[in-house]
């Protein structure tokens, strides 16, 4: 059986207390292709090439290690914008909530993801009170789709850099985010 990613995604109503006390990763990622998904990622000082199959809650996923020079070689070939985010790792026994605080052109979007060993566990999951809408089955919340929204913000994509800074901690749904951005551009 191929390796599977089984995860659910949620918007958030509020950020958990003491967010800065949790471990985190600084992530930059870009997409060489969105159907099928071919992603390159820098996570802290590690680099990956990822293939993802079709699906919303469950899909094939293969991660291959890259070195920095390979990542930098592939980066200019990516389509759409480069996504930058700070990913907090929040324990929620027996799982880990990956809270993605998006930066640059996707700020102030915040998405919580939880990965599971089985579809049954994913379906049985009870989220914490600070989660809002379950957007698992909404393809608009896939990072590969978010990367294609170059019209958001200044209309320009952002180039990936070696460091990222978290600018905003305001929780928002994607619809709120797009509404704020649209009004900001007027």
C-alpha positions in Angstrom: 0.0 0.0 0.0 1.4 3.4 -0.9 2.2 5.9 1.9 -0.9 8.0 2.7 -1.4 11.4 4.2 -4.6 11.4 6.2 -5.4 14.9 7.6 -8.2 17.2 8.5 -8.0 21.0 8.2 -9.8 23.7 10.2 -10.0 27.4 10.4 -9.6 28.8 13.9 -11.7 31.1 16.1 -8.8 32.1 18.4 -5.2 31.2 18.9 -4.3 28.9 21.8 -2.8 30.5 24.9 0.9 30.7 25.2 1.4 30.1 21.4 5.0 31.1 21.6 5.8 28.4 24.1 5.2 25.7 21.5 7.9 24.4 19.1 7.7 25.6 15.5 9.1 25.3 12.1 9.8 28.0 9.5 8.5 26.8 6.2 8.8 28.1 2.6 7.3 26.0 -0.2 6.5 26.4 -3.8 4.8 24.2 -6.4 6.3 22.9 -9.6 2.9 21.4 -10.6 -0.5 21.4 -8.9 -2.1 18.4 -10.7 -0.5 16.2 -9.7 1.0 18.1 -6.8 4.8 18.4 -6.9 6.0 20.6 -4.1 9.5 21.8 -3.0 9.9 22.8 0.6 12.4 24.3 3.0 11.6 23.5 6.6 14.1 25.1 8.8 17.4 23.9 7.4 16.0 20.8 5.6 14.7 20.5 2.0 12.2 18.2 0.4 10.5 17.3 -2.9 7.0 16.0 -2.3 4.5 14.3 -4.6 0.8 14.3 -3.5 -1.9 12.3 -5.3 -5.6 13.3 -5.6 -7.9 13.5 -2.6 -9.0 15.8 0.1 -8.8 14.0 3.5 -6.6 11.1 2.3 -4.1 10.9 -0.5 -0.8 9.4 -1.5 2.2 11.3 -0.4 5.9 10.7 -1.1 8.7 12.9 0.5 12.2 12.8 -0.9 15.1 14.7 0.6 16.7 17.5 -1.4 19.9 19.5 -0.7 19.9 23.3 -0.6 21.4 23.7 -4.1 18.7 21.4 -5.6 16.0 23.4 -3.8 17.4 26.7 -5.0 17.8 25.3 -8.6 14.1 24.2 -8.6 12.7 27.3 -7.0 12.7 29.6 -10.0 10.8 26.9 -12.0 7.8 27.0 -9.5 4.4 28.3 -10.6 2.4 30.8 -8.5 3.6 32.3 -5.3 6.0 31.0 -2.7 4.2 30.2 0.5 5.8 31.2 3.8 4.4 30.2 7.1 5.3 29.5 10.7 4.1 26.0 11.8 3.5 25.6 15.5 3.4 22.0 16.8 0.7 21.8 19.5 0.1 18.5 21.4 -3.5 17.3 21.4 -3.2 13.8 22.8 -2.7 11.5 21.0 -2.2 13.8 18.0 -0.2 16.9 17.1 -2.0 20.0 15.8 0.0 21.7 13.1 -1.0 25.4 13.3 0.1 27.2 10.2 0.4 31.0 10.5 0.8 32.2 6.9 3.0 35.2 6.1 3.6 37.7 3.3 0.8 37.6 0.7 -1.3 35.0 2.5 -1.3 36.8 5.9 -3.4 36.8 8.1 -4.6 33.3 7.1 -4.3 30.7 9.9 -5.1 27.0 9.3 -4.9 24.1 11.8 -4.1 20.6 10.4 -4.2 17.3 12.2 -2.7 14.1 10.7 -4.1 10.6 11.5 -2.9 7.0 11.1 -6.3 6.0 9.7 -9.5 7.4 8.1 -11.5 6.0 11.0 -9.5 8.0 13.5 -9.8 11.1 11.3 -13.6 10.8 11.1 -13.8 10.2 14.9 -11.6 13.2 15.8 -13.2 15.8 18.1 -11.4 19.2 17.6 -10.6 21.6 20.4 -13.0 24.5 21.1 -10.7 27.1 19.5 -11.1 25.4 16.1 -13.8 26.9 13.8 -14.9 25.5 10.4 -13.8 22.1 9.1 -12.5 22.9 5.7 -11.0 19.4 5.0 -13.2 18.9 1.9 -12.8 22.4 0.5 -10.0 22.3 -2.1 -9.5 26.1 -1.8 -7.6 25.4 1.5 -5.0 23.2 -0.1 -1.7 25.0 -0.2 -1.2 24.1 -3.8 -4.4 26.0 -4.6 -3.4 28.9 -2.3 -0.1 29.2 -4.3 -2.0 30.0 -7.5 -3.7 33.1 -6.0 -1.1 35.7 -7.2 -3.9 38.3 -7.5 -4.1 38.5 -3.7 -2.2 41.3 -2.0 -0.1 43.4 -4.3 -0.7 41.2 -7.3 2.8 39.9 -7.1 4.1 36.7 -5.8 6.8 36.7 -3.1 10.2 35.2 -3.7 11.2 32.7 -1.1 14.1 33.8 1.1 16.2 32.1 3.7 14.4 33.7 6.7 10.7 34.4 7.4 9.2 36.7 10.0 5.7 36.2 11.5 3.8 39.5 10.9 0.3 38.6 12.0 -1.5 36.4 14.5 -5.0 37.4 13.7 -7.2 34.3 13.1 -9.2 34.4 9.9 -11.2 32.2 7.6 -10.2 32.1 4.0 -13.4 34.0 3.0 -12.6 36.7 5.6 -9.0 36.9 4.3 -10.1 37.3 0.7 -12.7 39.9 1.7 -10.1 41.9 3.6 -7.6 41.7 0.8 -10.3 42.7 -1.8 -11.3 45.7 0.2 -7.6 46.7 0.8 -7.0 46.8 -2.9 -9.9 49.2 -3.6 
